[in-house]
Amino acid sequence: MQKKCDWPGVDELMIVYHDTEWGVPVHDDRKLFEFLLLDNAQAGLSWQTILNKRENYRKAFDNFEPAKIARYDKRKIESLLNNPGIIRNRLKVTHAVTNAKLFLEVQAEYGSFDSYIWQFVGGKPIRNKWRSLKEIPATSPESDAMSKALKKRGFKFVGSTICYAFMQSAGLVNDHLTTCFRYNQCK
């Protein structure tokens, strides 16, 4: 059996996520928006909770298409708030719509969200060399800068901790432990 990070535990969905997605560099705008929306939903909750609801989010939020989400009206927001398959927090739902609109503005300005967001790590993943989970930080200077820039643009639920989680999920940072089989695979 291959050595891996400890955080997925024995949960099959978490293991698959760790083994196939976490830390893999993402350059697809729709996928970047998916991680942004899900990391926003995670605020104050565990990633396992969100991962277990991911398919429900995919259905409820039009496959994470920011152009569709940006057009959500009050009626759609109310239907989302009555959907037991997602986190029914009014701020998280309304901020998903706000963030979708701002995401489209960034795309228009930079040609893609990818071009904008990867500038915070100089265009290539930061490859940390952690040996234990205790070493992995909750924030970094890069997530601080990303948070500040996104907040300045009006994005919501983008504190440095959420930005760092986004950076990990979208592969802007490789925080697999050096002993994990995924460490060298996520380049």
C-alpha positions as CSV (number, residue, x, y, z in Angstrom):
1,M,0.0,0.0,0.0
2,Q,1.3,3.4,-0.9
3,K,2.0,6.0,1.8
4,K,-0.3,9.0,1.7
5,C,-1.3,12.1,3.7
6,D,-3.2,11.2,6.9
7,W,-6.1,13.7,6.5
8,P,-8.4,11.7,4.2
9,G,-8.7,9.0,7.0
10,V,-10.7,6.0,5.9
11,D,-13.5,7.9,4.1
12,E,-13.6,6.6,0.5
13,L,-14.7,9.9,-1.0
14,M,-12.0,11.8,0.8
15,I,-9.4,9.2,-0.3
16,V,-10.4,9.4,-4.0
17,Y,-10.3,13.2,-3.7
18,H,-6.9,13.1,-2.2
19,D,-5.6,10.6,-4.7
20,T,-6.9,12.2,-7.8
21,E,-7.7,15.9,-7.4
22,W,-6.2,17.6,-4.3
23,G,-3.0,19.5,-5.3
24,V,-3.4,18.9,-9.1
25,P,-2.8,22.2,-10.9
26,V,-6.1,23.5,-12.3
27,H,-6.2,25.9,-15.3
28,D,-9.8,25.4,-16.4
29,D,-11.9,28.4,-15.4
30,R,-15.1,26.5,-14.7
31,K,-13.2,24.1,-12.4
32,L,-11.5,27.0,-10.7
33,F,-14.9,28.5,-10.0
34,E,-16.2,25.2,-8.7
35,F,-13.4,25.1,-6.1
36,L,-13.9,28.8,-5.2
37,L,-17.6,28.2,-4.7
38,L,-17.1,25.0,-2.7
39,D,-14.3,26.5,-0.6
40,N,-16.6,29.4,0.2
41,A,-19.3,26.9,1.3
42,Q,-16.8,25.2,3.5
43,A,-16.3,28.3,5.7
44,G,-16.8,27.1,9.3
45,L,-17.4,23.5,8.2
46,S,-15.3,20.4,7.3
47,W,-14.2,19.7,3.7
48,Q,-15.7,16.2,4.2
49,T,-19.1,17.8,4.7
50,I,-18.8,19.8,1.5
51,L,-17.3,16.9,-0.5
52,N,-20.3,14.7,0.5
53,K,-22.6,17.4,-0.9
54,R,-20.5,18.2,-4.0
55,E,-22.8,16.4,-6.5
56,N,-25.8,18.2,-5.0
57,Y,-24.0,21.5,-5.4
58,R,-23.2,20.5,-9.0
59,K,-26.9,20.0,-9.8
60,A,-28.1,23.0,-7.7
61,F,-25.6,25.4,-9.1
62,D,-25.8,24.6,-12.8
63,N,-22.6,22.6,-13.0
64,F,-20.7,25.6,-11.5
65,E,-21.2,27.7,-14.6
66,P,-20.5,31.3,-13.4
67,A,-22.4,32.9,-16.3
68,K,-25.6,31.1,-15.3
69,I,-25.1,31.6,-11.5
70,A,-24.5,35.3,-12.1
71,R,-28.1,35.6,-13.4
72,Y,-29.7,33.9,-10.4
73,D,-32.7,36.0,-9.1
74,K,-34.4,36.0,-5.8
75,R,-36.7,33.1,-6.7
76,K,-33.7,30.9,-7.6
77,I,-31.9,31.9,-4.4
78,E,-35.0,31.0,-2.4
79,S,-35.1,27.6,-4.1
80,L,-31.5,27.0,-3.2
81,L,-32.2,28.0,0.4
82,N,-34.8,25.2,0.5
83,N,-32.5,22.6,-1.0
84,P,-31.4,20.1,1.7
85,G,-28.6,18.8,-0.5
86,I,-26.5,22.0,0.0
87,I,-25.5,24.2,2.9
88,R,-28.5,26.5,3.2
89,N,-26.8,29.6,4.5
90,R,-28.2,32.7,3.0
91,L,-24.9,34.6,2.9
92,K,-23.1,31.7,1.3
93,V,-25.8,31.3,-1.4
94,T,-26.1,35.0,-2.1
95,H,-22.3,35.5,-2.1
96,A,-22.0,32.6,-4.6
97,V,-24.0,34.8,-7.0
98,T,-22.0,37.9,-6.2
99,N,-18.7,36.0,-6.7
100,A,-20.0,34.6,-10.0
101,K,-20.6,38.1,-11.3
102,L,-17.1,39.3,-10.1
103,F,-15.5,36.1,-11.6
104,L,-16.9,37.1,-15.0
105,E,-15.5,40.6,-14.6
106,V,-12.1,39.1,-13.9
107,Q,-12.4,36.9,-16.9
108,A,-13.3,39.9,-19.1
109,E,-10.3,41.9,-17.7
110,Y,-7.6,39.2,-17.8
111,G,-8.9,36.9,-20.6
112,S,-9.4,34.2,-18.0
113,F,-9.7,33.8,-14.3
114,D,-6.8,31.3,-14.6
115,S,-4.5,34.1,-15.8
116,Y,-5.5,36.3,-12.9
117,I,-5.4,33.8,-10.0
118,W,-2.1,32.0,-10.9
119,Q,-0.3,35.4,-10.8
120,F,-0.4,35.0,-7.0
121,V,2.1,32.1,-7.2
122,G,4.1,33.4,-10.1
123,G,2.4,31.1,-12.6
124,K,3.6,27.8,-11.1
125,P,2.7,25.8,-8.1
126,I,4.4,26.4,-4.8
127,R,5.9,23.0,-3.8
128,N,6.2,22.8,0.0
129,K,8.2,20.2,1.8
130,W,6.1,19.3,4.8
131,R,6.8,16.1,6.7
132,S,3.8,16.2,9.0
133,L,0.3,17.6,8.9
134,K,1.2,19.9,11.9
135,E,3.6,21.8,9.6
136,I,0.9,22.7,7.0
137,P,-0.2,26.3,7.6
138,A,-3.7,27.7,7.4
139,T,-2.5,30.7,5.4
140,S,0.5,32.0,3.6
141,P,1.8,35.3,2.3
142,E,0.4,34.3,-1.1
143,S,-3.1,33.5,0.3
144,D,-3.0,36.8,2.2
145,A,-2.3,38.7,-1.0
146,M,-5.0,36.8,-2.9
147,S,-7.5,37.4,-0.2
148,K,-6.7,41.2,-0.1
149,A,-7.0,41.5,-3.9
150,L,-10.2,39.5,-4.2
151,K,-11.8,41.5,-1.3
152,K,-10.8,44.7,-3.0
153,R,-12.7,43.5,-6.1
154,G,-15.7,42.8,-3.9
155,F,-15.5,39.0,-3.6
156,K,-17.1,37.6,-0.5
157,F,-16.0,34.7,1.8
158,V,-12.4,35.0,0.6
159,G,-10.4,35.3,3.8
160,S,-6.8,34.1,3.7
161,T,-7.7,30.7,5.2
162,I,-10.4,30.1,2.5
163,C,-7.9,31.3,-0.2
164,Y,-5.3,28.9,1.1
165,A,-7.7,26.0,1.0
166,F,-8.6,27.1,-2.6
167,M,-4.9,27.2,-3.4
168,Q,-4.5,23.6,-2.1
169,S,-7.5,22.2,-3.9
170,A,-6.7,23.9,-7.2
171,G,-3.0,23.0,-7.1
172,L,-1.6,26.5,-6.7
173,V,0.2,25.0,-3.8
174,N,1.4,21.4,-3.3
175,D,0.8,20.5,0.4
176,H,1.0,16.8,0.0
177,L,3.5,15.5,2.6
178,T,6.9,14.6,1.1
179,T,6.2,11.0,2.2
180,C,3.0,10.9,0.2
181,F,2.9,9.1,-3.1
182,R,1.1,12.1,-4.6
183,Y,3.8,14.6,-3.7
184,N,5.9,13.9,-6.8
185,Q,2.8,13.3,-9.0
186,C,1.4,16.8,-8.4
187,K,3.9,18.9,-10.3
